[in-house]
């Protein structure tokens, strides 16, 4: 059995979800926000469980009772000591392969975010102190 996420991981998760839910509610948005645990079936053989995912209305037909079958539009992974390599290397490659539009890696210990924005079949990488979603036009502080 895998160890539970760290306290800082869970604290960051709570703060990010709270801020995003406030924003989506104020906007009366139809965007679906889901947080772990939920299976994301990128392919029948490739299943991941991102910490946070957002699905735009045009892709919500991919949500089924056993998880999401397809690619989320936005993914947030929050680092814990035991998952850094998985999130930074393995999942980044998977999310790029499956064309996740925005991928954020949050390091709650350092208080920074590595942001990846899909553009012209390339991930543009930016280091910043907030989650800055270009799709939603919002900065999330945690």
C-alpha positions as CSV (number, residue, x, y, z in Angstrom):
1,X,0.0,0.0,0.0
2,X,1.3,3.5,-0.9
3,X,1.9,5.9,1.9
4,X,-0.7,8.6,2.4
5,X,0.0,12.1,0.9
6,X,1.9,14.5,3.2
7,X,0.2,17.1,5.3
8,X,1.5,19.9,3.0
9,X,0.1,18.0,0.0
10,X,-3.3,17.8,1.5
11,X,-3.2,21.4,2.8
12,X,-2.3,22.6,-0.8
13,X,-5.0,20.4,-2.3
14,X,-7.6,21.9,0.0
15,X,-6.5,25.5,-0.7
16,X,-6.4,25.0,-4.5
17,X,-9.8,23.2,-4.7
18,X,-11.4,25.9,-2.5
19,X,-10.1,28.8,-4.6
20,X,-11.1,27.1,-7.9
21,X,-14.6,26.2,-6.6
22,X,-15.1,29.8,-5.5
23,X,-14.1,31.0,-8.9
24,X,-16.2,28.5,-10.8
25,X,-19.3,29.3,-8.6
26,X,-18.9,33.0,-9.1
27,X,-18.7,32.5,-12.8
28,X,-21.7,30.2,-12.8
29,X,-19.4,27.9,-14.8
30,X,-20.3,24.5,-16.2
31,X,-16.6,23.4,-15.9
32,X,-16.3,20.2,-13.9
33,X,-13.7,20.2,-11.1
34,X,-12.8,16.7,-9.7
35,X,-10.2,15.8,-7.2
36,X,-8.5,12.6,-6.2
37,X,-9.2,9.8,-6.0
38,X,-10.7,9.3,-9.5
39,X,-9.5,7.2,-12.3
40,X,-8.6,8.9,-15.5
41,X,-8.5,6.4,-18.4
42,X,-6.1,8.0,-20.9
43,X,-6.3,4.7,-22.8
44,X,-7.8,1.3,-21.6
45,X,-4.3,0.4,-20.4
46,X,-3.1,3.7,-19.1
47,X,-5.0,4.9,-16.0
48,X,-3.8,7.7,-13.7
49,X,-5.2,9.5,-10.7
50,X,-4.4,13.2,-10.8
51,X,-4.8,15.3,-7.7
52,X,-7.1,17.8,-9.4
53,X,-8.6,17.8,-12.9
54,X,-10.9,20.2,-14.7
55,X,-13.0,19.2,-17.7
56,X,-14.5,21.8,-20.0
57,X,-18.2,21.4,-21.0
58,X,-17.4,20.1,-24.5
59,X,-15.4,17.2,-23.0
60,X,-17.8,16.2,-20.1
61,X,-19.3,13.4,-22.2
62,X,-16.2,11.5,-21.3
63,X,-17.1,11.4,-17.6
64,X,-18.5,7.9,-16.7
65,X,-19.4,6.2,-13.5
66,X,-15.9,4.6,-13.2
67,X,-14.0,7.8,-14.0
68,X,-13.0,9.9,-16.9
69,X,-12.4,8.2,-20.2
70,X,-10.3,10.7,-22.2
71,X,-8.0,13.6,-21.5
72,X,-8.8,16.3,-18.9
73,X,-8.3,19.8,-20.1
74,X,-6.4,20.9,-16.9
75,X,-4.5,18.8,-14.4
76,X,-2.8,19.7,-11.1
77,X,-0.4,17.4,-9.4
78,X,0.8,18.3,-5.9
79,X,4.2,16.9,-4.9
80,X,4.8,14.7,-1.9
81,X,8.2,13.3,-1.0
82,X,7.3,9.9,-2.5
83,X,5.8,11.1,-5.9
84,X,8.2,13.8,-7.2
85,X,9.8,11.7,-10.0
86,X,6.5,10.2,-11.1
87,X,4.8,13.7,-11.4
88,X,7.7,15.5,-12.9
89,X,8.9,13.0,-15.4
90,X,6.5,10.1,-16.0
91,X,3.2,11.9,-15.8
92,X,4.4,15.0,-17.6
93,X,5.3,12.7,-20.6
94,X,1.9,11.0,-20.4
95,X,0.0,14.2,-20.2
96,X,1.9,15.7,-23.1
97,X,1.3,12.5,-25.2
98,X,-2.4,12.8,-24.5
99,X,-2.5,16.6,-25.1
100,X,-3.5,17.9,-21.6
101,X,-3.8,21.6,-22.3
102,X,-2.5,22.8,-19.0
103,X,-0.5,20.8,-16.5
104,X,0.6,22.3,-13.1
105,X,3.1,20.7,-10.7
106,X,2.8,22.3,-7.3
107,X,5.6,22.0,-4.8
108,X,4.0,22.9,-1.5
109,X,7.4,22.8,0.3
110,X,9.0,25.4,-2.0
111,X,5.8,27.3,-2.6
112,X,6.3,27.2,-6.4
113,X,4.5,25.9,-9.5
114,X,5.9,24.5,-12.7
115,X,3.3,25.3,-15.3
116,X,3.1,23.6,-18.7
117,X,1.0,25.1,-21.4
118,X,0.3,23.1,-24.6
119,X,0.9,25.2,-27.7
120,X,1.6,24.1,-31.2
121,X,2.2,20.5,-30.0
122,X,4.8,21.7,-27.5
123,X,4.7,22.2,-23.7
124,X,5.8,25.7,-22.8
125,X,7.2,25.6,-19.3
126,X,7.0,28.5,-16.8
127,X,8.1,28.5,-13.1
128,X,5.9,30.7,-11.0
129,X,4.5,31.2,-7.5
130,X,0.8,30.7,-8.4
131,X,-1.3,28.4,-10.6
132,X,-2.0,30.7,-13.6
133,X,-4.6,29.1,-15.9
134,X,-4.6,30.7,-19.3
135,X,-7.7,28.7,-20.2
136,X,-9.8,30.0,-17.3
137,X,-8.1,33.4,-16.9
138,X,-7.4,33.0,-13.2
139,X,-4.4,32.9,-10.8
140,X,-4.8,30.4,-7.9
141,X,-2.8,31.2,-4.7
142,X,-2.2,28.3,-2.3
